[in-house]
Amino acid sequence: MLRVTIEDSGENAVLRCVGRIVRGYESSLLCAAARQRGKNVVVDLTDVEAIDAAGVGALIALQAAGIYLQLLNPAPTVREVLHLTHLDTIFEVGYSSAEQLSDEARSQTLPNPMPLPIDSVFSLASVRGAR
């Protein structure tokens, strides 16, 4: 199950997610984020224990729809999925404090490059697939 609460402060919206962003529940995130069009949207993943392909698809769909997301405090399991899918190079991933990162995660964390538009992601994927 996924519960999403919205903290709206005018031009910014924080979507606090609790649970799992998985098939059947990802629509909670999609609907909450879609209503924030034109705002800076931060998705707080502190209390998200898992994300699957449907959850990853939801993040990509929002980006493709023109909703720029910043991801905050992904748990180690979520951070691993973001890394394996290379979404950590597409989305801005932040942490509210250095204390929340383990020593291991700190040593593996590199500065994120500028987020790419979704069409660039597909272009990169096609280039990588051509090798």
C-alpha positions in Angstrom: 0.0 0.0 0.0 1.1 3.6 -0.7 -0.1 6.7 1.2 0.8 10.1 -0.2 0.2 13.3 1.7 0.8 16.7 0.1 2.4 19.7 1.8 1.7 22.7 -0.4 3.4 26.0 0.1 2.5 28.0 -3.0 5.1 27.4 -5.6 6.4 24.2 -3.9 4.8 20.9 -3.1 6.2 18.1 -1.0 4.7 14.7 -1.6 5.4 12.5 1.4 5.1 8.9 0.4 4.7 6.0 2.9 4.7 2.4 1.9 5.6 0.8 -1.4 5.5 2.4 -4.9 4.6 -0.8 -6.7 2.1 -2.0 -9.3 -1.4 -1.3 -8.3 -0.4 1.5 -5.9 1.6 3.8 -8.1 -1.5 5.7 -9.2 -1.6 7.4 -5.8 1.7 9.1 -6.6 0.7 9.8 -10.2 -2.5 11.5 -9.2 -1.0 13.5 -6.4 1.9 14.7 -8.6 -0.3 15.5 -11.6 -2.3 17.9 -9.5 0.9 19.9 -8.8 1.5 21.1 -12.4 3.5 24.3 -12.5 5.0 23.8 -9.0 8.3 22.5 -7.8 7.5 19.0 -6.8 9.6 17.1 -4.2 8.8 13.5 -3.6 9.9 12.5 -0.1 10.9 8.8 -0.3 12.1 8.5 3.3 9.4 6.1 4.3 9.2 4.2 1.0 10.4 0.6 1.5 10.3 -0.6 -2.1 9.8 0.5 -5.7 9.2 -1.8 -8.7 9.0 -1.3 -12.5 5.5 0.2 -12.2 6.8 2.7 -9.7 9.8 3.5 -11.9 7.4 3.9 -14.8 5.3 6.3 -12.8 8.3 8.5 -12.1 9.3 8.5 -15.8 5.7 9.2 -16.9 5.5 12.3 -14.7 8.8 13.6 -16.1 7.5 12.9 -19.6 4.4 14.9 -18.8 6.5 17.9 -17.9 6.4 17.6 -14.1 9.9 18.0 -12.9 10.4 15.9 -9.8 13.1 16.1 -7.1 13.5 12.9 -5.1 14.4 13.2 -1.4 15.9 10.7 1.0 15.4 7.4 -0.9 15.9 4.4 1.4 18.8 2.1 0.4 16.6 -0.4 -1.4 15.0 2.4 -3.4 18.3 4.1 -4.0 19.6 0.8 -5.4 16.7 0.6 -7.9 17.3 4.2 -8.9 21.0 3.4 -9.5 20.4 0.2 -11.5 17.8 1.9 -13.7 20.1 5.0 -14.1 17.3 7.2 -12.8 19.7 8.7 -10.3 21.3 10.4 -13.3 17.9 11.7 -14.6 16.2 12.9 -11.4 17.8 15.2 -8.9 18.2 13.0 -5.8 18.8 14.8 -2.5 19.2 14.1 1.2 17.9 16.3 4.0 21.1 15.8 6.0 24.4 14.0 5.6 23.7 12.0 8.8 21.0 10.0 6.9 23.5 8.6 4.5 25.5 5.6 5.7 29.3 5.7 5.3 28.9 3.1 2.5 26.3 5.2 0.7 28.4 8.4 1.1 31.4 6.7 -0.5 29.2 5.6 -3.5 27.3 8.8 -4.0 28.6 11.0 -6.7 27.3 14.5 -7.6 24.2 14.2 -9.8 24.6 15.7 -13.3 22.0 18.1 -14.5 18.7 16.3 -15.1 18.0 15.4 -18.7 14.7 15.9 -20.6 12.9 12.6 -21.1 13.6 12.7 -24.9 17.3 12.8 -24.1 16.9 9.7 -22.0 15.4 7.7 -24.9 18.1 9.0 -27.2 20.8 7.9 -24.8 19.0 4.5 -24.4 18.9 4.0 -28.2 22.6 4.9 -28.5 23.6 2.6 -25.7 21.5 -0.2 -27.2 23.3 0.3 -30.6 26.7 -0.6 -29.1 
